[in-house]
């Protein structure tokens, strides 16, 4: 049964919950049905299925639902606006699924087909409008706003310097207005706090100047005191003149009446919050409650410490709090008819168009200026304009861009999750566990990756490694590796385009980085070895990447007692990566075959290097460093012809007294869980070479090792030569063959991490 069919049965069970217990038991073997039952609002059915209360007595019913085709609003070209559109569209589709027990049967950039378990809406147009209004009420409610706009402001600084001025956006409802007023309240408190601190510091400096006996130091203190006091008094004067100017521009507004009362005469500016509360306790209590949703990062988003901006902030706060605004209703982003008109035509035109979506702007509908909070690059040079600056956008783009919880900034990268819904949900849960303290904003399938790591020169990791490779490392070390095996797709928004991140690269980075104990930042700097490994993995050069991680492990030092556990994890990672590659396209399968050959041949060589290592350990005439040097020389010959390698391996048994026991008639490659795939692929290589040359190369036996029966392969020097000769036929190009042998040598070094610690 397909995943789509399981989801449809879950939707049908939600519609017919009374009789579903008689057939839900037929789906007990599929764990995803539990998640879908919860998705459709029936956790009690999921619990019944878990307890075994649901039976299969009636068998599964027929799926005979109805379909409804809906068209999507065209996505804008501006990246951040497009992210917001996609997020709102995805949330609306999820809202329809959960509220109407619908199932998305197919979807593209331009359409979505909904399947209803029983009957589709009789009047789709009216139904869609009603559901859209209900969705907007939920999305722009206080709770919904915390999941979108508030989350975006709390996650990362959206503008450089001191921050924004006021927001320019349509207002959807009273909760929406209160949420924005709460941000302004927080900004007001920040501005007043800075002003109060400046005055206090000026008073402290004045007191120190009076107490200072040295005339020169006292003069310096008085100069500093004068600057601080002038700054504080100048701020207050700018605020008063700014408010008076706004009152003059809007003399009959309720906002003007409020300010005439709360800031009239010579009222102390620091008492403004108390005077507002006294004038309208209920309203400003709600505003303060809304302000509590914003964190320290959001507090710094607005530049309220400037005297020319502060009046605009408090004016907007009072205007929104006291309801002096017009409500704007967003048009639905889904329709029963295709969106085919009202957009900018191709070619040059002198008309007015929305910079974001290209919609024709007319005088009857409000327009807004592009701002950094709403768009990635608001400063644009409009057609036929002489300079760049903020451009016009329609109310839909301005409103939806504000609701987008994931923003593109210098320190934030945006990724979108794709693939099956249950896999995306598992990935979302894993990411959201780290959202508040590490990653950034999370909204549905969209995740903002905040670069919390930097190098020793404080350059952000994406700037040093590149945005794509940082995103690969960050996601790989955050998500459980299993989600990449199960088909999770990840897309990175980079410079206005959507870049697919390879699942095999993500998986390799995830499993090998964990196995080799590597993190993005190590020892007060970025982990350059991990950065290089990710680049190699992204190019499909798996062993090069693994070797870089091994060097990182060796350079950082490791406990030799921990080495067996590390080697087991690495071997499990290698086998899992092979499975991922074998499920990929033809190129991935060819790469998997090549990796199998490299590891298999290197494992055959490993049998001889181990015999040489044991022989070197018995030589009392050599120091430890001399033995290690001899072993390194032997591994360096792994890319040579077998005769040269075998001669060097045999030399390890030579002694000062002579060459007694010189050479090898036979060595053994023992099975070990730390090298199980190497053993298996070495055996397969022997069998393949045997078929080519008609020799009996694969001889497997069993011996007692530490009291346990252990399999082994019995190898002779001619076996190595035969496999070498067969492999040359598989990689006839000289360049390919040299690359193959070089990777064999790298892999052989991974078996001896201690040799790389110097």
DAQUI-V715941 format. One record per run of one state. SS is the DSSP state (H for helix, E for strand, - for the rest). FROM is the first residue (numbers start at 1). LEN is the number of residues. If there is no record, write none. Layout:
BEGIN
ss=SS from=FROM len=LEN
ss=SS from=FROM len=LEN
END
This chain:
BEGIN
ss=- from=1 len=2
ss=H from=3 len=13
ss=- from=16 len=1
ss=H from=17 len=4
ss=- from=21 len=3
ss=H from=24 len=4
ss=- from=28 len=4
ss=H from=32 len=8
ss=- from=40 len=3
ss=H from=43 len=9
ss=- from=52 len=14
ss=E from=66 len=7
ss=- from=73 len=6
ss=H from=79 len=22
ss=- from=101 len=1
ss=E from=102 len=6
ss=- from=108 len=3
ss=E from=111 len=6
ss=- from=117 len=7
ss=H from=124 len=16
ss=- from=140 len=2
ss=H from=142 len=6
ss=- from=148 len=1
ss=H from=149 len=7
ss=- from=156 len=8
ss=E from=164 len=1
ss=- from=165 len=6
ss=E from=171 len=1
ss=- from=172 len=2
ss=H from=174 len=38
ss=- from=212 len=3
ss=H from=215 len=35
ss=- from=250 len=4
ss=H from=254 len=9
ss=- from=263 len=6
ss=H from=269 len=11
ss=- from=280 len=1
ss=H from=281 len=11
ss=- from=292 len=4
ss=H from=296 len=4
ss=- from=300 len=2
ss=E from=302 len=1
ss=- from=303 len=4
ss=H from=307 len=15
ss=- from=322 len=5
ss=E from=327 len=1
ss=- from=328 len=6
ss=E from=334 len=2
ss=- from=336 len=7
ss=E from=343 len=1
ss=- from=344 len=9
ss=E from=353 len=1
ss=- from=354 len=5
ss=E from=359 len=2
ss=- from=361 len=6
ss=E from=367 len=3
ss=- from=370 len=9
ss=E from=379 len=2
ss=- from=381 len=8
ss=E from=389 len=2
ss=- from=391 len=1
ss=E from=392 len=3
ss=H from=395 len=9
ss=- from=404 len=5
ss=E from=409 len=1
ss=- from=410 len=2
ss=E from=412 len=7
ss=- from=419 len=2
ss=H from=421 len=12
ss=- from=433 len=2
ss=H from=435 len=5
ss=- from=440 len=2
ss=E from=442 len=2
ss=- from=444 len=2
ss=E from=446 len=5
ss=- from=451 len=3
ss=E from=454 len=1
ss=- from=455 len=5
ss=E from=460 len=1
ss=H from=461 len=5
ss=- from=466 len=1
ss=H from=467 len=10
ss=- from=477 len=5
ss=H from=482 len=4
ss=- from=486 len=3
ss=E from=489 len=6
ss=- from=495 len=2
ss=E from=497 len=5
ss=- from=502 len=1
ss=H from=503 len=13
ss=- from=516 len=5
ss=E from=521 len=2
ss=- from=523 len=2
ss=E from=525 len=2
ss=- from=527 len=1
ss=H from=528 len=11
ss=- from=539 len=3
ss=H from=542 len=15
ss=- from=557 len=3
ss=H from=560 len=23
ss=- from=583 len=3
ss=H from=586 len=32
ss=- from=618 len=6
ss=H from=624 len=16
ss=- from=640 len=2
ss=H from=642 len=10
ss=- from=652 len=3
ss=E from=655 len=1
ss=- from=656 len=2
ss=E from=658 len=1
ss=- from=659 len=8
ss=E from=667 len=4
ss=- from=671 len=2
ss=H from=673 len=21
ss=- from=694 len=6
ss=E from=700 len=6
ss=- from=706 len=2
ss=E from=708 len=8
ss=- from=716 len=1
ss=H from=717 len=14
ss=- from=731 len=3
ss=H from=734 len=17
ss=- from=751 len=2
ss=H from=753 len=4
ss=- from=757 len=2
END
